[in-house]
Amino acid sequence: MSTMTIQGAAARTGLSGPTLRYYEEVGLIGPIDRDPDSGHRRYGEQDLDALQALACLRAMGVGIEDMRTYQANRRRGNVAAAEQRDLLLRHAERVTQEIATLRVHLDYLQAKAALWDARDAGDPVTEAEAHLRVEAMLPALEAATR
């Protein structure tokens, strides 16, 4: 079986060395095998697969406890399929809400940029139209930032 150093595992997963050590410390992975001569961590393919999954979850804003649940469900296999689905769908809903909020923020930024573009061009008619668009967006912006 091929193994990888912590530097190699970090490069492959996009997780830093300290994050890899922390994930082992809190029980998300491992324990990781050690080289008998040097004592350095040696990550196997199963470790790397688990770390890839954790890196994806982390990138999506999943917290440590849900990562722990995800890993436990992976080990349980098909009997945990419904729990795994529900955990992922719960986070998918959160991401969907974050996307909706970001769309409102993007629309607002673009409307404000159009307002300033009209000011820069010295076009009072376009500026007034842009100002109305910005004003119309304020309730959605306020709701999105709550």
C-alpha positions as CSV (number, residue, x, y, z in Angstrom):
1,M,0.0,0.0,0.0
2,S,1.3,3.4,-0.9
3,T,1.4,6.1,1.8
4,M,1.9,9.8,1.8
5,T,3.6,12.3,4.1
6,I,1.6,15.1,5.8
7,Q,3.0,17.5,3.2
8,G,1.7,15.3,0.4
9,A,-1.6,14.8,2.1
10,A,-1.9,18.5,2.6
11,A,-1.1,19.2,-1.1
12,R,-3.6,16.5,-2.3
13,T,-6.5,17.6,-0.1
14,G,-5.9,21.3,0.1
15,L,-6.0,21.1,3.9
16,S,-3.1,22.5,5.9
17,G,-0.7,20.4,8.0
18,P,-2.1,21.9,11.2
19,T,-5.6,21.1,10.1
20,L,-4.7,17.5,9.3
21,R,-3.1,17.2,12.8
22,Y,-6.2,18.8,14.4
23,Y,-8.6,16.5,12.5
24,E,-6.6,13.5,13.9
25,E,-6.6,15.1,17.4
26,V,-10.4,15.5,17.5
27,G,-11.0,12.1,16.0
28,L,-12.3,13.0,12.5
29,I,-9.6,10.8,11.0
30,G,-7.1,8.3,12.2
31,P,-5.3,7.4,14.2
32,I,-2.8,7.9,11.3
33,D,-0.1,5.3,11.0
34,R,3.4,6.4,11.8
35,D,6.7,5.6,10.1
36,P,8.4,3.3,12.5
37,D,11.8,4.9,12.0
38,S,11.0,8.6,11.9
39,G,7.6,8.7,13.7
40,H,6.2,10.9,10.9
41,R,2.6,10.5,9.9
42,R,1.9,8.3,6.8
43,Y,-1.5,8.7,5.2
44,G,-2.9,5.8,3.3
45,E,-5.5,5.8,0.6
46,Q,-8.4,5.4,3.0
47,D,-7.1,8.3,5.1
48,L,-6.8,10.4,2.0
49,D,-10.4,9.5,0.8
50,A,-11.7,10.6,4.2
51,L,-9.7,13.8,4.1
52,Q,-11.0,14.6,0.6
53,A,-14.6,14.3,1.9
54,L,-13.7,16.4,5.0
55,A,-12.1,19.1,2.7
56,C,-15.3,19.3,0.7
57,L,-17.5,19.5,3.7
58,R,-15.2,22.2,5.3
59,A,-15.4,24.2,2.0
60,M,-19.1,24.1,2.3
61,G,-19.1,25.4,5.8
62,V,-20.0,22.2,7.6
63,G,-18.9,22.2,11.3
64,I,-16.8,19.7,13.1
65,E,-19.7,17.9,14.8
66,D,-21.5,17.4,11.5
67,M,-18.2,16.3,10.0
68,R,-17.9,13.8,12.8
69,T,-21.4,12.5,12.1
70,Y,-20.7,12.3,8.4
71,Q,-17.6,10.2,9.1
72,A,-19.4,7.9,11.5
73,N,-22.2,7.4,8.9
74,R,-19.6,6.6,6.2
75,R,-18.2,3.9,8.4
76,R,-21.7,2.5,9.1
77,G,-22.3,2.3,5.3
78,N,-25.7,1.7,3.8
79,V,-27.6,1.4,7.1
80,A,-26.8,5.1,7.7
81,A,-27.9,6.2,4.2
82,A,-31.0,8.0,5.4
83,E,-29.1,9.9,8.1
84,Q,-26.4,10.8,5.7
85,R,-28.9,12.1,3.1
86,D,-30.7,14.2,5.7
87,L,-27.4,15.7,7.0
88,L,-26.3,16.6,3.5
89,L,-29.8,18.0,2.5
90,R,-29.8,20.1,5.7
91,H,-26.5,21.7,4.6
92,A,-27.7,22.0,1.0
93,E,-30.7,24.0,2.3
94,R,-28.3,26.3,4.2
95,V,-26.1,26.8,1.1
96,T,-29.2,27.5,-0.9
97,Q,-30.2,30.3,1.5
98,E,-26.6,31.6,1.5
99,I,-26.8,31.7,-2.3
100,A,-30.1,33.6,-2.2
101,T,-28.5,36.1,0.2
102,L,-25.4,36.5,-2.0
103,R,-27.6,37.1,-5.1
104,V,-29.4,40.0,-3.2
105,H,-26.0,41.4,-2.3
106,L,-24.7,41.1,-5.8
107,D,-27.8,42.8,-7.3
108,Y,-27.4,45.6,-4.8
109,L,-23.7,46.1,-5.6
110,Q,-24.5,46.1,-9.3
111,A,-27.3,48.6,-8.8
112,K,-25.0,50.9,-6.7
113,A,-22.3,50.6,-9.3
114,A,-24.8,51.7,-12.0
115,L,-25.8,54.6,-9.9
116,W,-22.2,55.7,-9.6
117,D,-21.6,55.1,-13.2
118,A,-24.4,57.4,-14.1
119,R,-23.0,60.0,-11.7
120,D,-19.6,59.6,-13.4
121,A,-21.2,60.1,-16.8
122,G,-23.1,63.1,-15.6
123,D,-26.4,61.6,-16.6
124,P,-29.1,62.7,-14.2
125,V,-31.9,60.7,-15.8
126,T,-30.0,57.4,-15.6
127,E,-28.8,58.4,-12.1
128,A,-32.4,58.9,-11.0
129,E,-33.4,55.5,-12.5
130,A,-30.5,53.8,-10.8
131,H,-31.4,55.5,-7.5
132,L,-35.0,54.2,-7.7
133,R,-33.6,50.6,-8.4
134,V,-31.4,50.9,-5.3
135,E,-34.2,52.2,-3.2
136,A,-36.5,49.3,-4.4
137,M,-33.9,46.8,-3.4
138,L,-33.5,48.0,0.2
139,P,-36.2,45.8,1.8
140,A,-34.7,42.7,0.2
141,L,-31.3,43.7,1.3
142,E,-32.4,44.3,4.8
143,A,-34.2,41.0,4.9
144,A,-31.1,39.2,3.5
145,T,-28.8,40.6,6.2
146,R,-31.0,39.4,9.1
